[in-house]
Amino acid sequence: MAEFSALLATLNSVLWHEYVLYAIVGTGVLFTVWSGFCQYRALTHGPAVVRGVYDDPNDPGAINHFQALSAALSATVGLGNIGGVALAIALGGPGAVFWMWIIGLLGMSIKLTEVTLSMLYRNTDDPDNPHGGPMWVAHKALERRGLPRLGRTIGVIFCVTLLASTTTGGNMFQAWNVGELTQEYFSVPSWITGIVLAVMVGAVIIGGIQRIGKVTATLVPFMVVLYLGAGSYVLALNIGDIPGIFALIVKSAFAPTEATGAFIGGSAASAFLFGLKRAAFSNEAGQGSSPIAHSAAKTDEPVREGIVAGLEPFIDTIVVCTFTALIILSTGIWNRAPDVPLDVMPSAAQTDAGWQFSQTELPGDDWSDDDRLMLVVKAHANETTGHSLHRIEGVVVSSDDGYVVNWVPIASPSEPTTVDTGIYRTYVGATLTAKAFDSVSPGLGKWLVSIAAWMFAVSTMIAWSYYGEQGMVYLAGEKSVLPYKVVYCLLIVIATLGIIKTDTDLDNMTGVGTAVMLFANIPICWLFGHQAMRAYKDYVARLKSGHMGPDHPPPDLDDLLSGRDVQK
């Protein structure tokens, strides 16, 4: 397991190099300026499209705009909003939230661009079952330029990265979080949760995109309203702290955050890194995943669906993620005092594996085997945080005299020393958010976050199963769909068998899945983004002039792609 963790960490250091982050931000800035701040159009025109003002049942596609948005949101509004935000704050501090906001706003322009491209190039050979996504953009766009083999190759590369992200962030991340949460609160073994999730997801995805659209159109609005309603209750109780929290978020985005309690400190760079990674994972802007769902929408106006897609990062990151962040920060659960005070702290001795802290006896009997604890120690410089504090993970085991903790060794050139008079329970991802609710009203987190996590996870896994399915259709045809769905459901169970142990491993696993898709999709946006911008400006011009609707058919698709529609 240590070798697997080290591999994930190495891959993340390469895939999430600072220049990659700059490229994502630069892409968002580029399309924001190029489109004339399309965020405004998404927020003003998008809701009218979602309400069905422009729906036409005769247009090609399988689902309406609202169902397409719900299907895409079901993939983005999920445990990334509950567990991902908690990870960002736990690892990067409050400043990570600021960078999540920035990526959310810039992500609106990226999302509009990539979805517009996918709508321009979607495969409508079967009008009732269209196929779309960046793989079709690369394939058909380069085929038009006489480079079909190159287009196919890029399409295959994207689909491979799509499947990598599908299995990690879209599937295993969700199942693991729900398994951990359910075991924490209800003592139900994670693997049982995995089996139940697999059956629930399998029952929906067998029905294809139309069943997925119907389920998500019902589930997504309900779960968002439920979560935001409960979050409003928590924030109302801490209303006096909210202005100070916003100030802390902005300040911590540009200056180091000192270590306090369970938080071991963070630099401005770590806030930027973890904020961007979690926002990119949560709203999926630049990944090229949600264009696959939007490509099934009924419309003959490609840009119209792109404008609808622009709403996703706003709802996901600016609204839902902010609620989670404010709940965690206002309750103080992120920098809490030691959960288990001790009279005698463990001491360290040097071994071949590194510095090993002595086995620690735990007070009381409120423990179970495999419970995880955390010890904060001072050792060598921590490059991630800019401080010298580190977290050491420990696993609870039963003994003849009660329960004890076995600590994981730490490699350090200097002897590590404990800095607190106690140890902490390890609350990872969604569990940390649940504990924040519990700190306000005991039992609220147990029931609310458990219910929300189950709904969010199921909806996300349903949507991502469709993304992976479309990747398999492109790679191997329709016959590959059923075997793919079987493997997808099996991975849900595998994720709950204890492979992932810590929030760092969790962050690294989902980080790899997100990053590989960015590497494949962002260049596609750069290559063909000018076509999306041309189509967008043409659409906005016709919208402003009133030349929209049945009496004013859209321009010919070939003319739109080539620019002939605006030539005199």
Sequence and secondary structure as in RCSB ss.txt:
>XXXX:A:sequence
MAEFSALLATLNSVLWHEYVLYAIVGTGVLFTVWSGFCQYRALTHGPAVVRGVYDDPNDPGAINHFQALSAALSA
TVGLGNIGGVALAIALGGPGAVFWMWIIGLLGMSIKLTEVTLSMLYRNTDDPDNPHGGPMWVAHKALERRGLPRL
GRTIGVIFCVTLLASTTTGGNMFQAWNVGELTQEYFSVPSWITGIVLAVMVGAVIIGGIQRIGKVTATLVPFMVV
LYLGAGSYVLALNIGDIPGIFALIVKSAFAPTEATGAFIGGSAASAFLFGLKRAAFSNEAGQGSSPIAHSAAKTD
EPVREGIVAGLEPFIDTIVVCTFTALIILSTGIWNRAPDVPLDVMPSAAQTDAGWQFSQTELPGDDWSDDDRLML
VVKAHANETTGHSLHRIEGVVVSSDDGYVVNWVPIASPSEPTTVDTGIYRTYVGATLTAKAFDSVSPGLGKWLVS
IAAWMFAVSTMIAWSYYGEQGMVYLAGEKSVLPYKVVYCLLIVIATLGIIKTDTDLDNMTGVGTAVMLFANIPIC
WLFGHQAMRAYKDYVARLKSGHMGPDHPPPDLDDLLSGRDVQK
>XXXX:A:secstr
 HHHHHHHHHHHHHHT HHHHHHHHHHHHHHHHHTT HHHHHHHTHHHHHTTTT  TTSSSSB HHHHHHHHHHH
HSSHIIIIIHHHHHHHH THHHHHHHHHHHHHHHHHHHHHHHHHHH B SSTTS B SHHHHHHHHHHHTT HHH
HHHHHHHHHHHHHHHHHIIIIIHHHHHHHHHHHHHH   HHHHHHHHHHHHHHHHTTHHHHHHHHHHHHHHHHHH
HHHHHHHHHHHHTGGGHHHHHHHHHHHHHS B  BTTB  B HHHHHHHHHHHHHHHH TTTS HHHHHTTB  S
 HHHHHHHHTHHHIIIIIIIIHHHHHHHHHHTGGG   SEE SS   EEEETTEEEE  EEESSS   TT EEEE
EEE S  TTTSSSEEEEEEEEEEETTEEEEEE  B  SS  EE SSEEEE   THHHHHHHHHHHSTTHIIIIIH
HHHHHHHHHHHHHHHHHHHHHHHHHH GGGHHHHHHHHHHHHHHHTSS   SHHHHHHHHHHHHHHHHHHHHHHH
HHHHHHHHHHHHHHHHHHHHT  BTTB    HHHHHHTGGG  
